[in-house]
Amino acid sequence: MFPLITRKMRVREKCAALASILAVLVVSWGVEASEGGRTKSVVVDTPFEITVKANPTTGFEWVADYDKEFLSLKSKTYLRDASKPKDWVGVGGHATLVFVPLKTGRTRLRLLYKRPWEPYASQEATYWVTIRPR
């Protein structure tokens, strides 16, 4: 989860690695408790969603890493925290990713919370998805 910092790394790479480590230590984003752990049991062709805390104003976004033979990403949306005043800047919210299971079996779905220009993720959520027939 944490990047390895070596002497051979350039200063920019070291800074990016340290920023990733600090983001994990300082920011407590993660998978919602309502997701019921890290396993999902779903039915072929029946969309399912995963909701995670997010704050795109920081440059971070959730990137999905999955086997495209088993799953298809149908949509990814973000909703700002409605309980905060609309004129506040930098307010977090929730990202919802909707997947469609394509065939039966078991597959891994990883969600990486990262900035597009950085090589490391500050957060990672791994799900094991069991896809059942209709």
C-alpha positions in Angstrom: 0.0 0.0 0.0 2.8 2.4 0.9 5.3 3.3 -1.9 8.9 2.3 -1.4 11.2 5.3 -1.3 14.8 4.6 -2.5 17.9 6.7 -2.9 17.8 6.3 -6.7 14.4 8.1 -6.9 14.3 11.7 -8.2 13.2 14.4 -5.8 9.8 14.7 -7.6 9.2 11.0 -7.2 10.2 11.1 -3.5 7.8 14.0 -3.0 4.9 12.2 -4.7 5.6 9.1 -2.6 5.7 11.0 0.6 2.5 12.9 -0.4 0.8 9.6 -0.9 1.9 8.3 2.5 0.8 11.5 4.2 -2.6 11.4 2.5 -3.2 8.0 3.9 -2.2 9.1 7.4 -4.0 12.4 7.4 -7.1 11.8 5.4 -9.5 9.1 6.6 -11.4 8.3 3.3 -12.5 4.8 2.7 -15.3 2.4 1.8 -18.6 3.0 3.5 -19.5 0.7 6.3 -22.9 0.1 4.5 -21.0 -1.9 1.8 -20.9 -4.9 4.2 -17.2 -5.6 4.0 -15.2 -6.3 1.0 -17.2 -9.1 -0.8 -20.1 -8.7 -3.1 -22.4 -11.4 -4.4 -24.2 -10.2 -7.6 -26.3 -11.6 -10.5 -25.3 -11.6 -14.1 -26.6 -8.5 -16.1 -27.9 -6.9 -12.9 -26.1 -3.6 -12.1 -24.6 -3.1 -8.7 -23.0 0.0 -7.1 -20.2 0.8 -4.8 -20.2 4.1 -2.9 -17.1 5.6 -1.5 -16.2 8.9 0.1 -14.5 11.3 -2.2 -13.3 14.9 -2.6 -12.4 15.7 -6.2 -11.4 19.3 -5.2 -8.1 17.7 -3.9 -7.3 16.3 -7.3 -8.0 12.7 -6.1 -10.4 10.4 -7.9 -11.4 6.8 -7.6 -10.0 4.7 -10.5 -11.4 1.2 -11.0 -9.1 -1.7 -11.8 -11.0 -4.9 -12.8 -11.2 -7.7 -15.3 -13.2 -6.5 -18.2 -14.3 -10.0 -19.1 -16.3 -10.2 -15.9 -17.4 -6.5 -15.2 -18.3 -3.4 -17.1 -18.2 0.1 -15.6 -21.6 1.6 -16.5 -21.2 4.9 -14.7 -19.3 6.9 -12.2 -21.0 9.9 -10.5 -20.1 12.3 -7.7 -22.5 13.9 -5.2 -21.3 16.8 -3.0 -22.2 16.6 0.7 -25.6 18.3 0.7 -25.4 19.1 4.5 -22.7 21.7 3.8 -23.4 25.3 2.6 -23.3 25.6 -1.2 -20.9 28.5 -1.1 -18.2 26.4 0.8 -15.3 25.4 -1.3 -13.5 22.0 -1.0 -16.4 20.1 0.5 -16.2 16.4 0.1 -19.0 14.0 -0.8 -19.5 10.5 -2.3 -18.6 8.8 -5.5 -20.8 6.0 -6.8 -19.5 3.5 -9.3 -22.0 1.3 -11.1 -20.8 -2.0 -12.6 -22.6 -4.6 -14.7 -21.6 -8.2 -14.2 -21.0 -9.8 -17.6 -20.5 -13.5 -16.8 -20.6 -15.9 -13.9 -17.5 -16.5 -11.8 -15.4 -14.8 -9.2 -13.3 -11.7 -9.9 -11.3 -9.0 -8.1 -12.4 -5.3 -8.2 -9.9 -2.8 -6.9 -10.7 0.9 -6.4 -7.7 3.2 -6.2 -8.0 6.7 -4.8 -5.3 8.7 -6.6 -4.4 11.8 -8.5 -4.0 11.1 -12.3 -0.5 12.6 -12.4 0.9 10.6 -9.4 2.1 7.0 -9.7 0.8 5.8 -6.3 -2.7 5.5 -4.8 -3.3 7.0 -1.4 -6.2 4.6 -0.7 -7.2 1.2 -2.0 -10.3 -0.8 -1.6 -10.4 -4.4 -2.9 -13.6 -6.3 -3.4 -14.0 -10.0 -4.3 -17.1 -10.2 -6.5 -19.0 -13.5 -6.9 -21.2 -13.4 -10.0 -24.1 -15.8 -10.0 -26.4 -16.8 -12.9 -29.9 -15.4 -13.2 
